[in-house]
Amino acid sequence: MINPMKSFPSNNSDLLARSLSAVWHPCSQMKHYEHFPLLPISHGKGVWLYDYEGKRYLDAVSSWWVNLFGHCNPEINAALRDQLETLEHVMLAGFTHAPVVELSERLRTLAPKGLGHCSYGSDGAAAIEIALKMSAHYWRNSGHPGKTCFISLQNSYHGETLGALSVTDVALFRDAYGPLIRQQATVRSPDSRLAQVGETANQYAMRCAGELAEHLRRHHGQVAAFILEPLVQGAAGMAMYPPIYLKRAREICDEFGVHLIADEIAVGMGRTGTLFACEQADITPDFLCLSKGITGGYLPLSVVMTTDEIYQAFYADETARAFLHSHSYTGNPLACRAALATLDIFERNDVIAENARKAKYLNAAAAQLRSHPAVRNWRNTGMIWAFEVDSPHADFAQRCYQLALQHELLLRPIGKTIYFMPPYVISEEEINHLLGATLSLVQAVS
Ligand SMILES: *Cc1c(COP(=O)(O)O)cnc(C)c1O
């Protein structure tokens, strides 16, 4: 086994101890690691992650929804090696470089029509901050300085910096920091699971859109933008809803002069079965936020795409009218190059069509799992699957996680929801492994 860094440990327990002493891990109660140890990962290949003792885990969550074409993908690796020998970084204020220009041009041709201007950040939350600030600043530059509020969906997740957190409706992430953020209004989520008995998903979505219209009718004078996660609310537990809601939301935002921000950080880059989720409703948002999969899961990068109308409101002689937001690594060439290599793979391998075949295979192969008596609300959008499990265990998510590891599978359930969001390179054999392991753990926890 190659161990490129000589001072690095070459066994599990050494790395564990040192990590717990020096690294504050994200989204974790560090004390819990006393009972549920960290997983030391030595290397990855395709859908598999390996520890130092040769154990392997199928990465069914794409390492927090970022990986598209497998770990250590040869094509992305080659592109990065080449970029590394050419230009690793240059600031983007006053300078430009080929990877950022090419990426912006290619995204413009791929994204819903009219999104011709790309603004860059380093991660998803930064993209949300950019979209929120740009929206409010647009209104200020356009003679509507009072439009400074934002609306989001119930159970929405848009990141955890203070601005992004203000439009995030996940109590666990928000409660401790409530006093630090400006509370924003939420409207009813079109999550199809919340439809009443006898109400179709589309009917329920239209009812929710009606509530959005009612809210904006009263408050549009103060509202800059409505932000949503198109088609799938990820952190809400893969809550899915039909495209008709997006279509209506676009019309309602237009009617009341409110921007629509599409947070496609998780659902963009082919995750929902089209390159961008908004395509399924045939709409162009005012802002399209991308991150996570954009570099194939390699490097932190985010982009906010917007329209010429918004861009023009900032184009003037005065600096104060300019959009004032920057990050040290804005438009990093290595990250842009990884994104270009990712787009190359989409094109060359006809990934969208190939994913549709894989999804069909998985849905058929999952017959036994879907019909298990404890499995509820089986649902699928593109390359995302989710279901709830009837289980008596309060520590369901943790139990599942542990059991899955014993079956060479990496799952991170959200509450009682198990979801799959595998890298697109998953093979039929690996899908069988995923489903077989999940079935046995559902049998064990229900
Ligand atoms: C992950 C995520 C974010 C935040 O991205 P980070 O890179 O984690 O800051 C925002 N919105 C959605 C929908 C996400 O899934």
PDBQT file of the ligand as one rigid body, heavy atoms in Angstrom, charges set to zero:
ROOT
HETATM    1  C1  LIG A 501     -24.497  21.374   1.366  1.00  0.00    +0.000 C 
HETATM    2  C2  LIG A 501     -25.505  22.390   1.044  1.00  0.00    +0.000 A 
HETATM    3  C3  LIG A 501     -25.262  23.759   1.252  1.00  0.00    +0.000 A 
HETATM    4  C4  LIG A 501     -24.009  24.278   1.903  1.00  0.00    +0.000 C 
HETATM    5  O1  LIG A 501     -22.854  23.931   1.219  1.00  0.00    +0.000 OA
HETATM    6  P1  LIG A 501     -21.463  23.875   2.048  1.00  0.00    +0.000 P 
HETATM    7  O2  LIG A 501     -20.436  23.634   1.007  1.00  0.00    +0.000 OA
HETATM    8  O3  LIG A 501     -21.608  22.735   3.003  1.00  0.00    +0.000 OA
HETATM    9  O4  LIG A 501     -21.311  25.176   2.735  1.00  0.00    +0.000 OA
HETATM   10  C5  LIG A 501     -26.239  24.649   0.865  1.00  0.00    +0.000 A 
HETATM   11  N1  LIG A 501     -27.375  24.239   0.316  1.00  0.00    +0.000 NA
HETATM   12  C6  LIG A 501     -27.643  22.940   0.100  1.00  0.00    +0.000 A 
HETATM   13  C7  LIG A 501     -28.930  22.547  -0.539  1.00  0.00    +0.000 C 
HETATM   14  C8  LIG A 501     -26.733  21.965   0.465  1.00  0.00    +0.000 A 
HETATM   15  O5  LIG A 501     -27.011  20.663   0.307  1.00  0.00    +0.000 OA
ENDROOT
TORSDOF 0
